[in-house]
């Protein structure tokens, strides 16, 4: 799927129409490679060859592969925010397990077109790269907000935040396996259902 995020070149120039098309092709090719290969195995040359251009052309638009991922994460943030707009006040939790299921589905369905980007964000953020930490926080902030709002009536504020961040880790972990048919004998539906039960238990159980 096209990321549809096109702004400026690596040196901050605004590309012309042809440049915008080239930049978009480079971004799309990088994301497609991320969907099938380990992040650190992808080189600029691989992306350039996929598009039918040169590494020099790649560097006109992006500083490195990480730059493509960070640019693509902007759309991930926008779409996650939109997908969870109806959950931010925490009222979904009053509907019990069905409400938790809707939240889990909204997150994972919203991420479905961005799974390669989300996987890389989570992995590199865990290595404490500040650029990726910032992007990961931005991508998961709408989820933390929705979970914290739901938990605040049953847990102290700090504990509500702890629960929210723990559940976000569960969501990103589940997202990493979304495209797999079966993981340890569990289908995607079963993995989502198990996560929804954890969310429901976390936001409805007082300390």
C-alpha positions as CSV (number, residue, x, y, z in Angstrom):
1,X,0.0,0.0,0.0
2,X,1.2,3.5,-0.8
3,X,2.3,5.5,2.2
4,X,1.1,8.8,0.6
5,X,3.5,10.8,2.7
6,X,5.6,13.0,0.4
7,X,7.1,16.3,1.7
8,X,10.7,17.4,1.1
9,X,14.0,16.0,-0.2
10,X,16.8,15.1,2.2
11,X,18.2,18.6,1.8
12,X,14.7,20.1,2.6
13,X,13.9,21.1,-1.0
14,X,10.3,20.7,-2.2
15,X,10.5,18.2,-5.2
16,X,8.7,18.9,-8.5
17,X,6.0,16.5,-9.7
18,X,8.4,14.0,-11.2
19,X,10.5,14.2,-8.0
20,X,7.4,13.5,-5.9
21,X,6.6,10.4,-7.9
22,X,10.2,9.1,-7.6
23,X,10.2,9.8,-3.9
24,X,6.9,7.9,-3.5
25,X,8.2,5.0,-5.5
26,X,11.3,4.8,-3.3
27,X,9.2,4.9,-0.1
28,X,6.8,2.3,-1.3
29,X,9.6,0.0,-2.4
30,X,11.3,0.3,1.0
31,X,8.0,-0.6,2.8
32,X,7.5,-3.6,0.5
33,X,10.9,-4.9,1.2
34,X,10.4,-4.4,5.0
35,X,7.3,-6.7,4.7
36,X,9.4,-9.6,3.5
37,X,12.9,-9.1,4.8
38,X,14.6,-8.2,8.1
39,X,15.1,-4.5,8.6
40,X,18.9,-4.6,8.9
41,X,19.2,-6.7,5.7
42,X,17.8,-4.0,3.5
43,X,20.3,-1.7,1.8
44,X,19.8,1.5,-0.2
45,X,21.0,-0.4,-3.2
46,X,18.2,-2.9,-2.8
47,X,15.6,-0.2,-2.8
48,X,17.2,1.6,-5.8
49,X,17.3,-1.6,-7.8
50,X,13.6,-2.3,-7.0
51,X,12.6,1.0,-8.4
52,X,15.0,0.9,-11.3
53,X,17.2,3.8,-10.3
54,X,20.5,4.5,-8.5
55,X,21.5,4.9,-4.9
56,X,22.5,8.5,-5.7
57,X,18.8,9.1,-6.6
58,X,17.7,7.6,-3.3
59,X,20.0,9.9,-1.4
60,X,18.4,12.9,-3.1
61,X,15.2,12.2,-1.2
62,X,16.2,10.3,2.0
63,X,19.3,10.2,4.2
64,X,19.0,6.4,4.8
65,X,16.6,3.5,5.2
66,X,15.7,4.8,8.6
67,X,14.7,8.1,7.1
68,X,12.1,6.3,5.0
69,X,10.6,4.5,8.0
70,X,10.4,7.7,10.0
71,X,8.7,9.5,7.2
72,X,6.3,6.7,6.7
73,X,5.5,6.7,10.4
74,X,3.9,10.1,10.1
75,X,0.9,8.5,8.2
76,X,0.8,5.7,10.8
77,X,0.4,8.3,13.5
78,X,-2.3,10.2,11.6
79,X,-4.3,7.0,10.9
80,X,-3.9,5.7,14.5
81,X,-5.2,9.0,15.9
82,X,-8.2,8.9,13.5
83,X,-9.0,5.2,14.2
84,X,-9.0,5.8,18.0
85,X,-10.8,9.2,18.1
86,X,-13.9,7.5,19.4
87,X,-12.1,5.7,22.2
88,X,-10.1,8.6,23.8
89,X,-12.6,9.3,26.6
90,X,-12.5,5.7,27.9
91,X,-16.2,5.2,27.7
92,X,-15.7,2.1,25.6
93,X,-14.7,0.2,28.7
94,X,-18.2,0.5,30.2
95,X,-19.3,-2.0,27.5
96,X,-17.1,-4.7,29.1
97,X,-15.4,-7.3,26.9
98,X,-17.1,-6.2,23.7
99,X,-15.8,-2.7,24.2
100,X,-12.2,-4.0,24.8
101,X,-12.6,-6.1,21.6
102,X,-13.6,-3.1,19.6
103,X,-10.5,-1.2,20.9
104,X,-8.1,-4.1,20.0
105,X,-9.7,-4.4,16.6
106,X,-9.5,-0.7,16.0
107,X,-5.8,-0.6,16.8
108,X,-4.8,-3.7,14.9
109,X,-7.0,-3.0,11.9
110,X,-5.7,0.6,11.8
111,X,-2.1,-0.7,11.8
112,X,-2.8,-3.4,9.2
113,X,-1.5,-1.4,6.3
114,X,1.5,-0.2,8.3
115,X,2.8,-3.4,10.0
116,X,6.3,-3.3,8.5
117,X,6.7,0.3,9.7
118,X,5.2,-0.5,13.2
119,X,7.5,-3.5,13.6
120,X,10.6,-1.5,12.8
121,X,9.5,1.4,15.0
122,X,9.0,-0.9,18.0
123,X,12.3,-2.8,17.5
124,X,14.5,0.3,17.0
125,X,12.8,2.3,19.7
126,X,13.6,-0.6,22.1
127,X,17.3,0.1,21.3
128,X,16.7,3.7,22.5
129,X,17.3,5.4,19.2
130,X,15.8,8.8,20.1
131,X,14.3,9.4,16.7
132,X,12.5,6.1,16.8
133,X,11.5,6.5,20.4
134,X,9.8,9.8,19.5
135,X,8.0,8.2,16.5
136,X,7.0,5.2,18.5
137,X,5.6,7.4,21.3
138,X,3.7,9.4,18.7
139,X,2.2,6.3,17.1
140,X,1.1,4.7,20.4
141,X,0.0,7.9,22.2
142,X,-3.7,7.6,21.1
143,X,-3.8,4.1,22.5
144,X,-2.2,5.1,25.8
145,X,-4.7,7.9,26.1
146,X,-7.7,5.6,25.5
147,X,-6.4,3.0,28.0
148,X,-5.4,5.5,30.6
149,X,-8.8,7.2,30.4
150,X,-10.6,3.9,30.9
151,X,-8.4,2.8,33.8
152,X,-8.4,6.0,35.8
153,X,-11.6,5.2,37.5
154,X,-10.3,1.9,38.9
155,X,-6.6,2.5,39.4
156,X,-4.4,5.3,40.8
157,X,-3.1,7.6,38.1
158,X,0.5,6.2,37.9
159,X,-0.7,2.6,38.0
160,X,-3.2,3.4,35.2
161,X,-0.3,4.6,33.1
162,X,1.7,1.5,33.9
163,X,-1.2,-0.7,32.7
164,X,-1.6,1.4,29.6
165,X,2.1,1.0,28.6
166,X,2.1,-2.7,29.4
167,X,-0.9,-3.2,27.2
168,X,0.6,-1.2,24.4
169,X,3.5,-3.6,24.4
170,X,1.0,-6.4,24.1
171,X,-0.6,-4.7,21.1
172,X,2.6,-4.1,19.3
173,X,3.7,-7.7,20.0
174,X,0.4,-9.0,18.6
175,X,0.7,-6.7,15.6
176,X,4.1,-8.3,14.7
177,X,2.3,-11.6,14.2
178,X,-0.9,-10.3,12.5
179,X,0.1,-11.6,9.1
180,X,0.9,-15.1,10.4
181,X,-1.8,-17.7,10.0
182,X,-1.0,-19.5,13.3
183,X,1.3,-18.7,16.2
184,X,1.8,-21.5,18.8
185,X,-1.4,-23.0,17.5
186,X,-3.5,-19.8,17.9
187,X,-5.2,-18.1,15.0
188,X,-5.2,-14.3,14.5
189,X,-8.8,-14.2,15.9
190,X,-7.7,-16.1,19.0
191,X,-4.7,-13.9,19.6
192,X,-6.9,-10.8,19.4
193,X,-9.5,-12.3,21.7
194,X,-6.9,-13.1,24.3
195,X,-5.5,-9.6,24.1
196,X,-9.0,-8.1,24.4
197,X,-9.6,-10.1,27.6
198,X,-6.4,-8.7,29.1
199,X,-7.4,-5.2,28.2
200,X,-10.9,-5.8,29.7
201,X,-9.4,-7.2,32.9
202,X,-6.8,-4.4,33.2
203,X,-9.3,-1.5,32.9
204,X,-12.0,-2.9,35.0
205,X,-10.1,-4.4,38.0
206,X,-9.3,-2.0,40.9
207,X,-6.1,-2.4,42.8
